[in-house]
Structure formats: C-alpha cells, structure tokens
C-alpha cells in the first residue's frame, strides 16, 4: 500500500453538524416528504448539475439568487415555497465544533502529514466557517468549491486538492459525511471514509481513517 502523505477533510458534517442530518427534522417540521425536501434544496447531490444549490456551491450565483430559485423550483413541484435557511435552521443555529476532529488533525500534523480541506461551500459562509476552527493552524490548504468553481463529487476538485499539496491521489486519505462525495474521491484513487451524519458515526469513522493512514 502506498504510504499516506496527506489527509483531506470535508468541513460541514465532519467538524460541525451535517446539513443532511438536519433534513429529517426539517421535513417533519415543514410537512414535506424527506426525499422531496432533499431533492428541492440540494438537487441530486451525488452528481454535478445545474441545480441552483450546485451553481451556488460553484460560485456561479449568489445565495439570494439560489434561495429564490429553490423557492420557485419547490413551488413548481407542488410543494410549499422552500427556503434553505428555514430547512437548514438546526445547522445554522448549532455552532458546536467536534473537538475530537480538531485534535485528530493536530495529531496527524504532528506526525508530519499534510492536511487539507475539500469542501462544497458557499461564498457568503466563507468567513463564518473559517472562524469556527483554527484553519491556519490545522491545514496546509483549503479547496472551497465556491472559490475554485468546481465541486464534489466531480473529479476535478479532488485532483486540484492533491495537486496543490503536490501529492498523488493514491497518497491521500479523505473523510466526508456524504457517501457520494466519498465515492467521488475513491474514483480518482484516494482512500476515502464516510462518517455519516452523527457524532457517533463520525467518531467511528475517525478510527477507520486513522487505521488507513497507518
């Protein structure tokens, strides 16, 4: 097995609560079937399409534009007019950080490994999420989809992250809360772990990640 040189992390769902974990309670609260809510807000998230949320994460439109487009889309499907802020309210309010993940990054860096972030994010949230953890201390590089114009699970974002740290995909390990993003990383040759949507599943996935790193 090729020696690990770099470990890459998603942000939302790894260091803080997953937006996908908030969808179930939101569906109950709004009276919208969960699959319909996921598809209206996020689109087919295991693909890269022209859905408003995907365009937002690629930095092509503003949050306000995406918000309006998602409202129009949900109404056209016979749903209530959905607002991403309302649907993701639990994540927006919860600012708690999973300290064990921060500690793990410090441990990996102490072992001489490179560390980076590969995140599907939105430009308007950039300063907020970067203030939640000590990014300058923890990471050698950050690849934010809204800044680079490509997003997970497309191969380009993983390849770019590896290129920027001068490692080959086979020399890297990646962790993400969404299985489609994990599959995208594996498709380019990275070893990848899905941590799911809970604190407990993330802690278990961290053990798996550390075992892969060796």
N, C-alpha and C positions, 0 to 999 in steps of 0.2 A: 504494500500500500504506500502511495506517495505521502511523504511527510507533510503535515499541515504547516503552512506558513501564515495563513490569515483566517480570521473568523469574522463573518459578517452577520449583522443583526438587523432585523426589522425593528421599528420603534413601537408603533401602536400595536398592542397585543403581546408584546414581549416585555417592554419596560413599564407600560401602563395598560389599563384595561383595553380589551379588544372591542372595536366598534361592532364587530359581528356578534359579540356576546351580548350587546345591548339590543339587538334586533328583536329577540324573542319577547322580552318585556314590553318593548315599544309596540309590537304587533298586538299584544293583548290590550295595551292601553288605548291604542288607536282603533281597535276593532277591524284590523286589516290582516288577512292571512299572511303568515310569515314569509312564504315564498314570494308572494306578490310584493310585499314590502321590500324584501331584499332586491328583487329584480328592478323595481321602480327607483330605489335610491342608488344602488350600486351597479345595476346592469349585470351582464354575465361576467362575473369578476374573474373567472378563470380564463378569460380572453381579453384582448385589447381591441376595443371597438370605438365607435363614435358616440357612445352613450355620454350624456352630459358629465357624469362623475368621472369617467375616463378622460374626457377632454380637460376637466378641471385638474386632475392629477398630472396631466402632461403639461399644464401651464398654458393651455390654449385659450381658456376662458376664465373669467373671474368667478369667485364664489357666488356673488349675486346673480350672475348670468346662469350658473349651474342650478342655483336654487329655483329660479323662475322656470327654467327648462324642465326640471324634475317635477315641479308643480303642474306644469302643462301636460307632461307625459303621464303622470298618475291620473289626472282628470280624464285624459283621452282613453284610459284603460278602464274607466268606470269606477275608479277609487276616489276617496277623498283627496283634496289637494294636499299632497305631502310636502313637508318641509324637512330637509335633512337635519336642521338644528333641533327640531322637535323630536324626530325619530332617534337621534343620537344624544338626546339630552343627558342620559345617565353617564356617558363617556365625557361629555363636555363639562359636567359638574365635578366628576371624580378626577382629582388631580394627584391621587396617590401613586407613588412610584414603587415598583417591586425592587426593593433594596438588594435582594439576593442576586438579581441580574446585574446590577451595578457592581456588586462585589465580584461576580464571576468575570466581568470584563477586566477589572483590576488584576485579578489573579492571572488571567491569560496574558495580559500585557507584561506582568511581572515575569512570565516565563519566556518573554522575548517574541511573542506572536504579534503580528499586525492585527488591528481591529478596525472595522468599518461598519457603517450603516448603509443599508439599501432600503429605502422607504418610499412607498407610494404616499405622497402627502400633497397638501395644497399650500400655495404661496402665502395665503393670509394667515396660516397657522405656524409658519416657519419660526418666527421669533418666540412664540409661545412654547412649542415643544422643545426647542433648543435650550430654553431656560429651565426646563424641568429636571434635567440631569446635567452633570458637568461634561459637556460634549468635548471640550478642548482637552480635558484630561483623559477621557476614555477612548477617543477614536482618532485614528490616523487620517480618516477621510469620511465624508458623508456624501452619498449619492441620493439626492432628493429628486423624485420624479418631476416635480413641478419646476425644478431648476434646469434639469438636463433634457426635458422634452420626451422622455421615454419612461415606460412604467412596467412593473411586474404584471403579468408573468412573461412579457416579451424578453427574448434572449439578450437584446441589446443592453439592457440595464445591468444585468449580471456581468456581462463581458466588459462593460465600461468600468464597473467597480473593481474587477480584477486587474484590468489594465492600469488603472490609476494607482494601484498598490504594487504593480509590477509582479503579480503572481499569476499562475495558470489556474483555471477553474478547478482542476484536479488537486490543487494545493490548498483549496479553500473549503471551509465549512460554513453553512448558513442556517439560521433559525428564523422561522416566521410562524404566525398564528394561522395563516390561511393555506390550506393544502394545495391549492392551485399555484400559489407562489413558490411553494416548496418543490412542486413538480417542475416549474419553470427553471429553477436553479439546478435541479438534477439533470434536466435536459441538456444543459451546457457543460455538464461534467462536474458540478460541485456536489459534495456530500451535504445533504440537507435534512433538517429535522423540523417537524411540525409540532408546535407547542400548544395548539388548541386555544380555547377561549377563557380558561380559568387559571387562577393562581396555582392550583394543584397540578393541572396538566402542564403548566409552564415549568414548574419545579421539576417534574419528572422528565420533561424534555431536556432540561438543562443537564441532567445526569447523562442522558443519551448523547448530547452534544460533547460533553467533556470526555466521554468514552471514545467518540470518533476522533477527537483531537489527539488523544493518547497522552 
